[in-house]
Amino acid sequence: PKGTFVNMGRKQYDKYLRADSYEARKDVDSFGEPQIFKSEENFASGLLYSFWSTLTWHYARIVHDFTFEGLHRLPATPADGGALIISLHTTHNTDIFTCLFSMWHQARRVPVALLHRIVMLLHPYLRSFGLVPGGRDIAHALLSRGRIAGCIPGGIEEVFRHLNRNGERAYSLHWTSSGGRQRAGFASVAARMGPGFRVYPLFVENAEEMKWNPIFEAWTFLRLDEAFDGCRRRLPRPMSWFLWQMAMTAWFSLMLLGIPVPVKVTAHVGDPVVVREGETEDELAARCQAQLDALITSVIGARR
């Protein structure tokens, strides 16, 4: 029957009907990402995940004295229901992998990170670490199966904002797309999960200070960030979009040149935002942003 699979779109359902075997239909159900739909224990036993999670976990403890506060707030098992985590973007992403792998070593949960589709296309190996293309359908399917999923609503726009002015706005939220739209896709997924579903804010204290990147430092010191933004805004929309994609690809590659800085790092899971009956996705997104903003302020206060 049509309701057999979670959140199956029209095109996917047509493909499902045309599938001539159980294995083919099962692949449609997993949205082309069958690996991430394995049990969490099975996924974590993979060679790459096991090796890198252990290495990252010990690195974080030794170099950053990493601690994770508030993990008890999250569902302990998939049977307790899914949960969506939201956070802000750093310029190096080291905090993402630190949190992902630390949750496995401290809470025995394998969270899924929802990543930009183009980044996943260029870096397919990230699937081995629990990252998948960040579509609404696959996010809903994972949450419906009791998984913990994480996303960063600000996206690449927030990264570039943090790079401006030599990091003066490193811990400010910026949930507006390059086209001027407010980011609410995550809220749409959460709202579809129904009243009572929980969205958890996550803030990693001293996350931006974990890496120092000389190229990014020179980029902002020479004010090339302002020149790039001004040039992009004057170009026709197709060219502007292409330049934006190139900038995103360059940033994701150059961030690997960051130099580790031994600072104390603490991840904080805040009180959840509970989805309300009849709430629009824009209203929910606004409440989530306010909750995350309040968590950041409560941790670092005037340092913002």
C-alpha positions in Angstrom: 0.0 0.0 0.0 1.0 3.6 -0.6 1.5 4.3 3.2 4.0 1.4 3.6 7.0 3.7 3.4 7.6 6.8 5.4 7.1 10.2 3.7 7.3 8.8 0.2 6.9 11.5 -2.5 5.0 11.0 -5.8 8.1 10.3 -7.8 9.5 7.9 -5.2 6.2 6.1 -5.1 6.1 5.7 -8.9 9.6 4.3 -8.7 8.6 2.0 -5.9 5.7 0.6 -8.0 8.1 0.0 -10.9 10.7 -1.8 -8.7 10.8 -5.5 -9.5 12.4 -6.8 -6.3 12.3 -6.4 -2.6 15.8 -5.1 -2.5 15.0 -2.4 -5.1 12.0 -1.3 -3.2 13.9 -1.2 0.1 16.4 1.2 -1.5 13.6 3.6 -2.4 12.5 3.5 1.2 15.9 4.6 2.3 16.0 7.5 -0.2 19.2 6.2 -1.8 21.0 6.2 1.5 20.6 2.6 2.8 23.8 2.8 5.0 22.4 5.4 7.3 19.2 3.4 8.0 21.2 0.6 9.6 20.8 0.1 13.3 23.0 2.5 15.2 25.2 -0.3 16.7 25.6 -1.8 13.2 26.6 1.6 11.7 29.1 2.4 14.5 30.8 -1.0 14.1 32.0 0.0 10.6 35.7 0.2 10.2 35.9 3.9 9.2 33.4 5.1 11.7 35.0 3.1 14.5 38.5 4.3 13.8 37.7 8.0 13.2 35.3 8.3 16.1 37.8 6.8 18.5 40.6 8.9 17.2 38.5 12.1 17.3 37.2 11.3 20.7 40.6 10.9 22.3 42.0 14.0 20.3 39.1 16.1 21.7 39.7 15.0 25.3 43.5 15.5 25.1 43.7 18.8 23.1 40.5 20.5 24.1 39.5 18.8 27.4 36.2 18.3 25.7 33.1 17.8 27.8 29.4 17.4 26.8 26.8 18.9 29.1 23.1 18.2 28.8 23.2 14.9 27.0 20.7 13.5 29.4 18.1 15.7 27.8 18.3 13.8 24.5 16.4 10.5 23.9 18.4 7.6 25.3 17.4 5.1 22.6 15.5 5.1 19.3 12.5 3.7 21.1 12.2 7.0 23.0 11.5 8.8 19.7 13.5 11.0 17.4 15.0 14.4 18.1 16.3 17.2 16.0 19.4 19.2 17.1 20.1 22.7 15.8 23.3 24.7 16.2 25.3 27.5 14.6 28.1 27.2 12.0 31.8 27.6 12.7 34.3 28.3 9.9 36.1 24.9 10.3 33.5 22.3 11.2 35.8 20.5 13.7 33.1 20.9 16.3 30.6 19.0 14.2 32.7 15.8 14.1 33.7 16.2 17.7 30.0 16.3 18.8 28.9 13.5 16.4 31.6 11.1 17.6 31.4 12.1 21.3 27.7 11.3 21.4 28.5 7.7 20.4 31.3 7.4 23.0 29.4 9.0 25.8 25.7 8.2 25.1 25.9 5.3 22.7 23.9 7.2 20.1 24.8 7.7 16.4 23.4 11.1 15.3 22.9 11.9 11.7 24.2 15.2 10.3 22.2 16.8 7.5 24.7 18.4 5.1 24.5 20.5 2.0 23.8 18.4 -1.1 26.6 19.9 -3.2 29.1 19.3 -0.4 28.0 15.7 -0.1 28.3 15.3 -3.9 32.0 16.4 -3.7 32.7 14.5 -0.5 30.8 11.2 -0.7 33.1 9.6 1.9 31.3 11.6 4.6 28.5 9.1 4.5 30.8 6.7 6.5 30.7 9.2 9.4 26.9 9.6 9.6 26.5 12.6 7.2 23.8 12.6 4.5 22.4 15.1 2.0 20.1 17.3 4.0 16.7 16.8 2.3 13.4 17.2 4.2 12.1 13.7 3.2 15.1 11.8 4.5 15.2 13.9 7.7 11.6 13.1 8.4 12.2 9.4 7.7 15.1 9.2 10.1 13.3 11.1 12.8 10.3 8.8 12.4 12.6 5.9 13.1 13.7 7.4 16.4 17.1 8.7 15.1 18.8 11.9 16.4 19.4 14.3 13.4 21.3 17.5 13.5 21.3 20.5 11.2 22.7 24.0 11.1 20.0 26.3 9.7 22.4 29.2 9.0 24.3 27.2 6.4 27.1 28.6 4.4 25.7 32.1 4.7 26.3 32.0 8.4 29.9 30.8 7.8 30.7 33.8 5.6 29.1 36.1 8.2 31.4 34.7 10.8 34.4 35.2 8.6 33.6 38.9 8.2 35.2 41.6 10.4 37.9 39.2 11.7 35.4 37.0 13.5 33.6 39.8 15.4 30.3 38.0 14.7 31.6 34.4 15.2 28.8 33.5 17.6 25.9 35.4 16.0 23.0 33.6 14.3 22.3 34.3 10.7 19.3 32.3 9.3 18.8 34.1 6.1 19.7 32.5 2.7 21.7 34.3 0.0 18.4 34.9 -1.7 17.0 36.7 1.3 14.6 34.0 2.5 14.4 33.0 6.2 15.6 29.5 6.9 12.7 27.4 8.1 13.1 24.0 6.4 14.1 22.3 9.6 11.0 23.7 11.3 8.9 22.3 8.5 10.3 18.8 9.2 9.8 19.2 12.9 6.2 20.5 12.5 5.4 17.4 10.3 6.5 15.2 13.2 3.6 16.6 15.1 2.8 18.3 18.4 5.1 17.3 21.2 8.1 16.7 19.0 11.3 18.3 20.4 14.0 20.4 18.8 17.1 20.8 20.9 19.5 23.8 20.7 23.2 22.9 20.9 26.0 25.4 21.5 29.7 24.5 21.5 31.6 26.9 23.8 34.9 28.0 22.2 34.1 26.1 19.0 35.4 28.9 16.7 38.7 29.0 18.7 39.4 25.4 18.1 41.2 26.2 14.8 43.1 29.2 13.4 43.2 29.5 9.6 45.9 31.8 8.1 44.1 32.0 4.8 40.8 33.0 6.3 42.7 35.5 8.5 44.3 37.1 5.4 41.0 37.0 3.6 39.3 39.2 6.2 42.3 41.3 7.0 42.5 42.4 3.3 38.7 42.9 3.3 38.3 40.5 0.4 35.2 39.2 2.1 33.5 42.6 1.5 34.8 42.8 -2.0 33.5 39.4 -2.9 30.1 40.1 -1.4 29.8 43.4 -3.3 30.8 41.8 -6.6 28.5 38.8 -6.2 25.5 41.1 -5.5 26.1 43.0 -8.7 26.2 40.0 -11.0 23.2 38.5 -12.8 21.5 35.9 -10.7 22.8 32.7 -12.5 26.4 34.0 -12.3 25.9 35.1 -8.7 24.6 31.6 -7.8 27.5 29.9 -9.6 30.0 32.1 -7.8 28.3 31.3 -4.5 28.7 27.6 -5.1 32.4 28.0 -6.0 32.9 30.0 -2.8 31.3 27.3 -0.8 33.4 24.6 -2.4 36.6 26.6 -1.8 35.7 27.2 1.8 35.0 23.6 2.5 38.4 22.6 1.1 40.4 25.5 2.6 39.0 24.9 6.1 41.2 21.7 6.2 44.2 24.0 6.5 43.2 25.2 9.9 45.8 25.0 12.7 44.6 23.4 16.0 44.5 25.6 19.0 44.4 23.9 22.5 41.4 25.6 24.1 38.9 24.2 26.5 35.7 23.2 24.6 32.3 22.4 26.1 29.2 21.4 24.2 25.9 22.5 25.8 22.5 20.9 25.0 19.8 23.3 26.0 16.2 22.9 26.9 14.1 21.7 24.0 11.6 23.7 21.9 8.4 21.6 21.8 6.2 21.7 18.7 2.8 23.2 19.4 -0.5 22.3 17.8 -1.4 24.5 14.8 2.0 26.2 14.8 3.4 27.4 11.5 6.9 26.5 10.4 7.9 30.2 10.5 6.6 30.6 14.1 8.5 27.4 15.1 11.7 28.5 13.4 11.5 31.9 15.2 11.1 30.1 18.6 14.0 27.8 17.9 16.3 30.7 16.9 15.3 32.6 20.0 16.0 29.5 22.2 19.4 28.9 20.6 20.3 32.5 20.9 19.4 32.5 24.6 21.5 29.4 25.2 24.5 31.1 23.5 24.0 34.2 25.6 23.7 32.2 28.8 27.0 30.5 28.2 29.3 33.3 26.9 27.3 36.5 27.7 29.2 39.6 26.8 31.8 37.7 24.8 29.4 37.7 21.9 
